[in-house]
């Protein structure tokens, strides 16, 4: 397990803006002139654009926070009311594509008893979801959907804005959770979110952006502190940090996960929700390809000895290259999150990918797809802290330039990604 001092700032070039609109206030205000000008502009944008989502989300959270680069091209929406989610982002201001998946229908009607899937291209959950230390099932209950419930602090309750400036925002939430083993976990969660500048994109990914590529990137630094009187160990159970990124699928979208090809053992867990059909997953010399078309429900995970700290996707129809980069700890113990109690609790995966699809009754939450990363279990004494960093990068523009980025970062061109299932 890795214990660090929390980063208090993220290198970024950004301008912070809070806006008011309809709905119950949660934090932040905006002048009447700002509201008028913003709403006039937003209402003219089509669904799928960033401007459309700005307008929609301002109506849900009056304290919505929007980080903007100096040229206002790169923008990120953060919601204190909706669990400190990064809802979506743009590489081209209000007119640009909205990269996150927003579930518009989830904002109306009654609160769901199991999970309120508002969407969001980066949300923070805590794990494990299943297993003997699950946070989503009450002690002694059968691990089935009827008994599954997402803890309220990461599902329906708002977070507090502790600090915001021109580069980042920090939000917190105190939690008191009961795990499946009957352990009461008192903790404080903290999340700092900031834009990553183009200069920092080049540095962190080892690339050189060209003028024919538009980009947006943000980093989240997530932590939990044991605020209770007792230590968390292998007997009481220990939570982990869990970042989940929801994106819009397409017929031409493929997830790419580089993995350690020299390690022994299985490359991936592929039966979280039933075995993934063989025509939807492909392995090739240290690269795993997974269809992200939103048409077949399946989840996979990469174990710690196989995982690398990078993954991504390419949407050939929308011409969008997405990269995620995250912390990994080769010495850490990762929690098994499957909905069962007969597996070793610390034999879990270090990153996951999910493709949405219809359930047996034909109903479907999305469609969307997810890229996820998790921290090791937090074996923390009172007052100790666990940190997990997770960053998201989007690129669009000249296809040849995107291919250069993909080769450098993922080890494969966008053309090869596009044709991964055409062989």
CORWO-V439916 format. One record per backbone hydrogen bond with DSSP energy under -0.5 kcal/mol. NH is the residue of the N-H (numbers start at 1). CO is the residue of the C=O. If there is no record, write none. Layout:
{{NH	CO} {NH	CO}}
This chain:
{{3	1} {14	12} {15	68} {17	66} {19	64} {35	31} {36	32} {37	33} {38	34} {39	35} {40	36} {41	37} {42	38} {43	39} {44	41} {45	42} {49	46} {50	96} {51	94} {53	49} {54	50} {55	51} {56	52} {57	53} {58	54} {59	55} {59	56} {60	56} {60	57} {61	57} {62	24} {64	61} {65	78} {66	17} {67	65} {67	76} {68	15} {69	74} {72	69} {75	73} {75	90} {76	67} {77	88} {78	65} {79	85} {80	78} {83	80} {83	81} {84	79} {85	79} {85	82} {86	122} {87	77} {87	85} {88	77} {90	75} {93	73} {95	92} {96	92} {96	93} {98	48} {99	89} {99	97} {101	246} {102	100} {103	118} {104	102} {106	103} {107	104} {108	105} {117	115} {118	116} {120	101} {121	86} {121	87} {122	86} {123	244} {125	123} {125	242} {127	240} {134	131} {135	128} {136	129} {141	138} {144	142} {147	144} {148	144} {148	145} {149	136} {150	114} {154	151} {155	152} {156	152} {157	152} {159	80} {160	172} {162	160} {162	170} {163	170} {165	168} {169	193} {170	163} {171	191} {172	160} {173	189} {175	187} {177	185} {179	183} {180	134} {182	179} {185	177} {185	183} {186	184} {187	175} {187	185} {188	225} {189	173} {190	223} {191	171} {192	221} {193	169} {194	219} {195	167} {196	217} {197	195} {201	197} {202	198} {203	199} {204	200} {205	201} {206	202} {207	202} {213	210} {214	396} {216	394} {218	392} {219	194} {220	390} {221	192} {222	220} {222	388} {223	190} {224	386} {225	188} {226	384} {227	186} {227	225} {228	186} {232	380} {233	231} {237	233} {240	127} {242	125} {243	373} {244	123} {245	371} {246	120} {246	244} {247	245} {247	369} {248	99} {250	292} {253	250} {254	314} {255	290} {256	312} {257	288} {259	286} {260	306} {261	259} {263	260} {269	301} {270	268} {272	299} {273	274} {274	271} {276	270} {280	277} {281	278} {282	289} {284	287} {288	257} {289	282} {290	255} {291	280} {292	253} {296	356} {298	355} {300	353} {301	269} {302	351} {303	301} {304	348} {306	303} {307	303} {308	258} {311	324} {312	256} {313	322} {314	254} {315	320} {316	252} {316	314} {319	315} {320	315} {321	395} {322	313} {322	320} {323	393} {324	311} {325	391} {326	309} {327	389} {332	329} {334	332} {336	345} {340	338} {347	344} {348	334} {350	302} {351	302} {352	372} {353	300} {354	370} {355	298} {356	368} {359	363} {362	359} {369	247} {370	354} {371	245} {372	352} {373	243} {374	350} {375	241} {377	333} {378	239} {379	377} {380	378} {383	226} {384	381} {386	224} {387	2} {388	222} {390	220} {391	325} {392	218} {393	323} {394	216} {395	321} {396	214} {397	319} {398	212} {402	398} {403	399} {404	400} {405	401} {406	402} {407	403} {408	404} {409	405} {410	406} {411	406} {411	407} {412	406} {417	413} {418	414} {419	415} {420	417} {422	419}}
